[in-house]
Amino acid sequence: MAFSGLAMGGGSEDRFEAYVEALARALGHADRAAPFRHYTTGLLLPLERKSVEPMAARADPTRVGAAHQSLHHFVAKAAWSDDALLVHRRIRSVPLRMRR
């Protein structure tokens, strides 16, 4: 889902989506992918507060309550392997560093 207010150019949006998609696979359950995408995108938005409520309002303005509950559950209660997430991040990051 594209958030209004998050403008990226030069293919950045596509690269960000690919990065988030790769990391989402490490979360261990397909139901975590959308909240993860919303949360990581929300962190990049020009919001005054980087908390679940304003992120949810931007993620799904027509269903703020449901979006808030989904994001809150993802942040506060969903269990995943930190190690698996870090391995995926390293796999994606090393080729970028090698290009420099």
Rosetta silent file (secondary structure, phi, psi, omega in degrees, C-alpha in Angstrom):
SEQUENCE: MAFSGLAMGGGSEDRFEAYVEALARALGHADRAAPFRHYTTGLLLPLERKSVEPMAARADPTRVGAAHQSLHHFVAKAAWSDDALLVHRRIRSVPLRMRR
SCORE:     score description
SCORE:     0.000 S_00000001
   1 L     0.000  130.182  177.156    0.000    0.000    0.000 S_00000001
   2 L   -85.437  129.126  178.217    1.361    3.356   -0.948 S_00000001
   3 L   -89.856  138.859  172.807    1.107    5.926    1.807 S_00000001
   4 L   -71.469  141.685  179.623    0.355    9.480    0.880 S_00000001
   5 L    97.411   -6.003  178.221    3.218   11.709    1.882 S_00000001
   6 L  -109.711   93.443 -177.768    5.952    9.185    1.123 S_00000001
   7 L  -104.111  118.803  176.790    7.510   10.378   -2.096 S_00000001
   8 L  -127.208  139.866 -179.700   10.497    8.480   -3.370 S_00000001
   9 L  -119.552  176.806  174.768   11.965    8.885   -6.793 S_00000001
  10 L    63.637   31.423  179.593   14.471    7.167   -9.033 S_00000001
  11 L    83.411    1.836 -178.454   13.222    3.659   -8.349 S_00000001
  12 H   -61.179  -39.337 -179.084   13.572    4.055   -4.583 S_00000001
  13 H   -63.182  -42.282  178.503    9.978    3.008   -3.971 S_00000001
  14 H   -64.544  -42.364  178.760   10.468   -0.219   -5.928 S_00000001
  15 H   -64.926  -40.672  178.195   13.721   -0.978   -4.089 S_00000001
  16 H   -62.815  -45.358  178.836   12.062   -0.270   -0.738 S_00000001
  17 H   -60.177  -42.409  178.844    9.136   -2.565   -1.602 S_00000001
  18 H   -64.565  -40.009  178.859   11.552   -5.339   -2.631 S_00000001
  19 H   -64.449  -47.114 -179.723   13.539   -4.892    0.594 S_00000001
  20 H   -64.105  -41.070  179.192   10.418   -4.970    2.770 S_00000001
  21 H   -61.608  -43.236  178.930    9.091   -7.998    0.878 S_00000001
  22 H   -63.032  -43.795  179.219   12.365   -9.869    1.424 S_00000001
  23 H   -68.078  -34.818 -179.131   12.364   -9.066    5.136 S_00000001
  24 H   -61.511  -31.547  178.325    8.679   -9.971    5.452 S_00000001
  25 H   -63.023  -26.408 -179.010    9.502  -13.535    4.382 S_00000001
  26 L   -80.596   -8.036 -176.281   11.640  -13.874    7.521 S_00000001
  27 L   -75.675  -13.420  171.899    8.711  -13.043    9.813 S_00000001
  28 L    87.851   -6.181  179.461    7.472  -16.622    9.697 S_00000001
  29 L  -154.300  131.384 -176.050    3.809  -16.003    8.884 S_00000001
  30 H   -59.784  -30.080 -179.332    2.169  -14.455    5.830 S_00000001
  31 H   -66.857  -14.012 -179.690   -0.282  -12.476    8.010 S_00000001
  32 H   -88.287  -12.615 -174.390    2.614  -10.399    9.343 S_00000001
  33 H   -64.524  -47.618 -177.814    3.690   -9.069    5.934 S_00000001
  34 H   -65.104  -48.379  177.626    1.071   -6.296    5.566 S_00000001
  35 H   -62.037  -35.151  177.566    1.472   -4.888    9.099 S_00000001
  36 H   -63.501  -43.984  178.482    5.252   -5.055    8.672 S_00000001
  37 H   -62.015  -44.428  179.415    4.983   -3.127    5.390 S_00000001
  38 H   -63.601  -42.200 -177.940    2.709   -0.541    7.007 S_00000001
  39 H   -66.897  -48.422 -178.392    4.995   -0.168   10.023 S_00000001
  40 H   -65.222  -37.524  176.158    8.239    0.196    8.076 S_00000001
  41 H   -66.194  -42.283  179.340    6.604    2.643    5.675 S_00000001
  42 H   -59.559  -33.064  178.109    5.120    4.548    8.604 S_00000001
  43 H   -64.394  -26.655 -178.747    8.575    4.996   10.082 S_00000001
  44 H   -90.044  -11.718 -178.168    9.590    6.889    6.938 S_00000001
  45 L   -71.797  151.306  177.550    6.545    9.151    6.836 S_00000001
  46 L   -80.147   64.928  179.236    6.813   12.769    7.932 S_00000001
  47 L   -96.953  145.324  177.966    4.653   12.180   11.006 S_00000001
  48 L   -65.277  -39.957  178.916    5.010   14.214   14.172 S_00000001
  49 L  -117.953  131.378  177.731    4.723   11.030   16.253 S_00000001
  50 L   -95.378   60.105  178.431    6.154    7.700   15.151 S_00000001
  51 L  -119.836  170.627 -172.710    3.582    5.653   17.026 S_00000001
  52 H   -61.491  -39.609 -175.174    1.041    3.085   15.907 S_00000001
  53 H   -61.353  -53.764  178.869   -2.006    5.377   15.962 S_00000001
  54 H   -66.686  -31.657  176.529   -0.860    7.977   13.401 S_00000001
  55 H   -64.537  -41.828  179.886    0.719    5.258   11.257 S_00000001
  56 H   -64.356  -39.090 -179.832   -2.580    3.349   11.241 S_00000001
  57 H   -63.976  -33.441  178.034   -4.482    6.481   10.255 S_00000001
  58 H   -82.896  -31.850 -177.954   -2.207    6.912    7.239 S_00000001
  59 H   -67.207  -42.525 -177.328   -2.085    3.196    6.367 S_00000001
  60 L  -148.868   81.722 -175.023   -5.834    2.784    6.057 S_00000001
  61 L   -60.629  -22.870 -179.499   -7.818    5.990    6.594 S_00000001
  62 L   -85.865  -13.902 -179.363  -11.135    4.210    5.999 S_00000001
  63 L  -138.833   57.267 -174.489  -10.446    1.549    8.646 S_00000001
  64 H   -59.122  -43.789 -178.462   -8.284    3.268   11.254 S_00000001
  65 H   -60.423  -45.776  179.610   -9.455    1.053   14.133 S_00000001
  66 H   -67.049  -41.772  178.733   -8.655   -2.179   12.318 S_00000001
  67 H   -63.896  -40.502  178.313   -5.329   -0.831   11.048 S_00000001
  68 H   -61.653  -46.720 -179.693   -4.442    0.331   14.579 S_00000001
  69 H   -61.820  -43.051 -179.771   -5.248   -3.089   16.035 S_00000001
  70 H   -63.696  -46.756  178.904   -3.227   -4.855   13.334 S_00000001
  71 H   -65.572  -41.964  179.518   -0.193   -2.603   13.775 S_00000001
  72 H   -61.627  -44.380  178.294   -0.388   -2.752   17.554 S_00000001
  73 H   -61.457  -43.204  179.944   -0.510   -6.540   17.488 S_00000001
  74 H   -60.232  -46.868 -175.735    2.435   -6.639   15.089 S_00000001
  75 H   -73.880  -42.085 -170.146    4.569   -4.314   17.215 S_00000001
  76 H   -95.114  -28.308 -169.131    3.574   -5.512   20.695 S_00000001
  77 L  -126.916  -22.654 -176.017    2.643   -9.172   20.441 S_00000001
  78 L   -69.188  131.782 -179.846    3.728  -10.882   17.236 S_00000001
  79 L  -101.192  131.944  172.696    6.617  -13.250   17.771 S_00000001
  80 L  -147.097  169.671 -178.854    9.265  -13.776   15.125 S_00000001
  81 L   -86.189  115.302  175.406   12.901  -14.685   15.101 S_00000001
  82 H   -58.888  -40.045 -178.913   15.149  -11.650   15.399 S_00000001
  83 H   -61.387  -43.481  179.640   18.006  -13.792   14.103 S_00000001
  84 H   -63.679  -40.381  178.918   16.102  -14.765   10.945 S_00000001
  85 H   -64.962  -41.348  179.396   15.217  -11.134   10.282 S_00000001
  86 H   -67.408  -36.544  177.355   18.826  -10.040   10.770 S_00000001
  87 H   -62.550  -45.887  178.394   20.089  -12.774    8.424 S_00000001
  88 H   -62.438  -39.180  178.854   17.719  -11.571    5.696 S_00000001
  89 H   -63.886  -43.192  179.423   18.804   -7.985    6.291 S_00000001
  90 H   -63.759  -41.472  179.653   22.465   -8.947    6.000 S_00000001
  91 H   -59.403  -40.096 -179.597   21.824  -10.887    2.804 S_00000001
  92 H   -76.778  -29.689 -173.069   20.201   -7.800    1.272 S_00000001
  93 H   -84.503  -36.431 -174.544   22.778   -5.323    2.658 S_00000001
  94 H   -59.277  -47.030  179.225   26.081   -6.995    1.782 S_00000001
  95 H   -60.639  -32.046  178.483   25.699   -6.715   -2.023 S_00000001
  96 H   -66.551  -39.692 -179.914   24.911   -3.001   -1.623 S_00000001
  97 H   -71.504  -30.778 -178.543   28.092   -2.438    0.371 S_00000001
  98 H   -69.900  -23.881 -178.412   30.146   -4.437   -2.134 S_00000001
  99 L   -74.451  -17.812 -176.021   29.156   -2.026   -4.946 S_00000001
 100 L   -72.643    0.000    0.000   30.859    0.929   -3.270 S_00000001
